[in-house]
């Protein structure tokens, strides 16, 4: 399974994040990206956040004022089926290699897009680790950076290994 990086995003903290054409990814995330609450976000197990563009488009169709970067993701992708991604899956894009470490738990920063958005993208099934939830992956996936490197807009992103 593979897709494309349709947007790379950074911010000085919080949401939204704004597009940049390319970046260097380190074990602690995208160079130049900052977190409003570093005690909750970031670190080596949550170095980058990946969100599927299809999830953002679903939310937009339901009336939420979202756009690529709005959910705080570093990488907006197209073509990776979020419902098939699992914890432990390794993804390569550009020179970098990521490993999905957890499903993102949405925080109150997303309330700016409407108080119900968190329920649209996360539920009890996901909290229990059940990928059968219809919302699986809508909130995005945190990843560790196994191999640092450059990533550019329009790079292919693909599954290279799925660990059970």
Residue pairs with C-beta under 8 A, 6 or more apart in sequence:
1 80
1 81
1 84
1 158
1 159
2 79
2 80
2 156
2 157
2 158
2 159
3 52
3 77
3 78
3 79
3 80
3 156
3 157
3 158
4 77
4 78
4 79
4 154
4 155
4 156
4 157
5 75
5 76
5 77
5 93
5 94
5 151
5 152
5 153
5 154
5 155
5 156
5 157
6 53
6 68
6 76
6 77
6 78
6 153
6 154
7 19
7 53
7 68
7 69
7 75
7 76
7 153
8 19
8 20
8 21
8 22
8 23
8 30
8 74
8 75
8 76
8 151
8 152
8 153
9 16
9 17
9 18
9 19
9 20
9 33
9 68
9 69
9 72
9 73
9 74
9 75
9 76
10 17
10 18
10 20
10 23
10 30
10 32
10 33
10 34
10 74
11 17
11 18
11 33
11 34
11 72
12 34
13 34
13 35
13 36
14 35
14 36
14 72
14 109
15 69
15 70
15 71
15 72
15 109
15 110
15 112
16 67
16 69
16 70
16 71
16 72
17 33
17 69
17 72
17 73
17 74
18 69
19 68
19 69
19 153
20 32
21 152
21 153
22 150
22 151
22 152
22 153
23 30
23 31
23 32
23 33
23 74
23 150
23 151
24 30
24 31
24 148
24 149
24 150
24 151
25 31
25 47
25 48
25 94
25 96
25 145
25 148
25 149
25 150
25 151
26 47
26 145
26 148
27 44
27 47
27 144
27 145
27 148
28 42
28 43
28 44
28 47
28 145
29 42
29 47
29 48
29 74
29 145
30 48
30 74
33 74
35 41
35 42
36 109
37 107
40 107
41 72
44 144
44 145
45 101
45 102
45 142
45 144
46 101
46 102
46 142
46 143
46 144
47 98
47 142
47 143
47 144
47 145
48 74
48 75
48 98
48 142
48 143
48 145
49 71
49 72
49 73
49 74
49 75
49 104
49 140
49 141
49 142
49 143
50 73
50 74
50 75
50 77
50 80
50 91
50 98
50 100
50 140
50 141
50 143
50 157
51 71
51 73
51 75
51 76
51 77
51 104
51 139
51 140
51 141
52 76
52 77
52 78
52 80
52 81
52 82
52 137
52 138
52 140
53 68
53 76
53 77
53 78
54 78
54 82
55 82
55 121
55 137
55 138
55 139
55 140
56 66
56 67
56 68
56 70
56 71
56 76
58 138
59 66
59 113
59 117
59 120
59 121
59 138
60 66
60 67
62 120
63 114
64 113
64 114
64 117
64 120
65 113
65 114
66 113
66 117
68 76
69 76
70 113
71 110
71 121
71 139
71 140
72 109
72 110
73 140
75 93
75 151
75 157
77 157
80 91
80 157
80 158
80 159
82 136
82 137
82 138
82 141
83 131
83 136
83 137
85 100
85 137
85 141
85 159
86 100
86 131
86 162
87 100
87 101
87 102
87 103
87 129
88 99
88 100
88 162
88 163
88 164
89 99
89 100
89 159
89 161
89 162
89 163
90 97
90 98
90 99
90 100
90 146
90 159
90 160
90 161
90 162
90 163
91 97
91 98
91 99
91 100
91 143
91 157
91 158
91 159
91 160
92 98
92 157
92 158
92 160
93 151
93 155
93 156
93 157
93 158
94 149
94 150
94 151
94 152
94 155
95 147
95 148
95 149
95 150
95 151
96 145
96 147
96 148
96 149
96 150
96 151
97 145
97 146
97 147
97 149
97 160
98 143
98 144
98 145
98 146
99 143
99 144
99 146
99 163
100 141
100 142
100 143
101 141
101 142
101 143
101 144
102 141
102 142
103 122
103 126
103 136
103 137
103 139
103 140
103 141
103 142
104 139
104 140
104 141
104 142
105 122
105 127
105 139
106 117
106 118
106 121
106 122
106 139
110 117
110 118
111 117
111 118
120 135
120 138
121 135
121 138
121 139
122 135
122 138
122 139
123 133
123 135
125 132
125 133
125 135
125 136
126 133
126 135
126 136
126 139
130 136
